[in-house]
Amino acid sequence: MPPPSRRTAEATLDRPAGPPPGTARSALTHPTFRRLYVGAFVSTIGTWMQNAVLAAYAFKLTGSASFVGLIVFAQLGPMLAFSVVGGALADLVDRRRLLVVVAVEQALLTLVLAGLTLDDDPSRALLVAVVFGIGVGQAIHAPTYSAVLPSLVGPEDLNGAIALNSTQMNASRVVGPALGGALFAAVSVSWVFLLNAASVVVVIVVLLRIELPPVERDPAGGRGWRRLLGGFAVARRDDQVRRVLVTMALFSFFCLPFVTHVPVLADLNLGIDPKSTAYGILYACLGVGAVIGSLSIGTVFAGSSKPRIVQLGLPAFAGLVALLALVRSPGPAYGLMVLVGIAYFATVTSLSTILQQQLDDRVRGRVMALWVMSFGGTVPIGSLVAGAAIEATSITAVMLVGAGVAALLGVYAYGFTRRPSAGGPAARGPRPDSP
C-alpha cells in the first residue's frame, strides 16, 4: 500500500486528543470539516424541502404517477450521465471552485423554478426542463463533495465523517419535508423553492470562507476517455468495489422507487392527502429512521463489521417494506416508515464506508461518481418503471417485488470480505494501460 498523502497525514496528526478515532465526535474535531458540514446541513434541508414537495406538487398538478416518475427522472436521471463527468472534474480541478460554481447554478435554477410555479397551470415541459438542469448540477456536486470529505479528516476518522454526512442528509429528510409540507399546505410551493435557493447561498458563503486541500492528480490516470472512465477500471479490477456498486445499483433500481412514490402510497393505500401536514409527517418518519440508522454507524456500531451490518440490514429492510406495503391505515405506517429508514440507511452508510475505505484519493472522485450513479442515478429509471407498473398493478405489488430483491441482495452480500483491504487494487488507482 502506498504511503498516505501529506494532507491526509496532516489531517490525522492535527486531530486533538479526545474522542475515540473513527467516531462521529472525533470527525467533528476537524475545523474545516465541521464548517463545511454545517453549511451542507443547511443546504440539504432546503434540498429535501424541495424534493419532497416537488413530487407531491407533481402528483397534485396532474394526478398521474407516471408524471411523478418523469419529474423524479428529470431530477435524478442526470446522475447516470453527468456523475462520471463530475467525478473526473473532482480528480482534476480545484474542488472548492467547482463546488461554488455548481452551487451558484443550483441557486439560479431554483429561483427559476419558484417563478415558474407561480402560474396555476405551468408548462409541464418547462417544469421538467428546469428540474433536469438542477439535476445536472446535483450530479456534478455529489461526487465532488464525496471526494472532499476524506481529505478533511484523515483515514482514522473516515468512518465518523461518512456517518455524519449520511446523518445530515437524513436529518434533512426529517426537517425538510416537515417544513416543506407545512409551507405547501399553508402558503405555496413557490415559497419552498425560494427558501431552498436561500439555503444554497449559505453553503456558497461557507465555501468562500474555507480552504480545501489541493487535488493530488493521478499521473497514471490517462487523458480524455481514459481519465473519464477511470472509475470503471477500478471497479472492474477490485471485487470489493464492484460488489458494493452492484449491490447499490440493484437496491436503488428495484427497492427504492417506493420512496419516490410516497405520495402515491399515502393517497392510495393510507388515505393521506399529499398536500397535507400528515403527508409531511409520513415522509419525515422515513427521515427519522434514516438519521438513527446512519448515525448508529458512527456511534454504536463504529467498531462493528460493516459487511455484517449490510448482510443483516438488507433482509431487515425486505421484511419491513413488505409489511408497509400491506398496511392500510396511517398509524402503523408511521412506525414502519421509521423502521424502514433505520434499515435502509444503516445498510447504505455501511456500504459507503466499505467503499471509501478501499479507495486512494487520486481515484476517489471517479469511483464515487459510480457510487452516485448506483445510489441516485438508477432510482429515476426505477421510478419511471415503477410508475407504469403502479398504474398497471398497484403500489403494493411494486413494493413487494422490491422487498423480494432486497432479500436476495442480502444473500449476495455474503460475498463481501469482513474487512476491506486498504491496500487493494482500488487503493493504487488505475494502471497506465487502463481505460
Helices and strands as residue ranges (DSSP letters): H 6-13, H 24-27, H 31-62, H 65-76, H 78-90, H 95-116, H 124-153, G 155-157, H 158-186, H 189-209, H 225-228, H 230-237, H 239-250, I 251-255, H 257-260, H 262-264, I 265-269, H 277-297, H 306-326, H 330-357, H 361-372, I 373-377, H 378-392, H 395-412, G 413-415, H 425-428
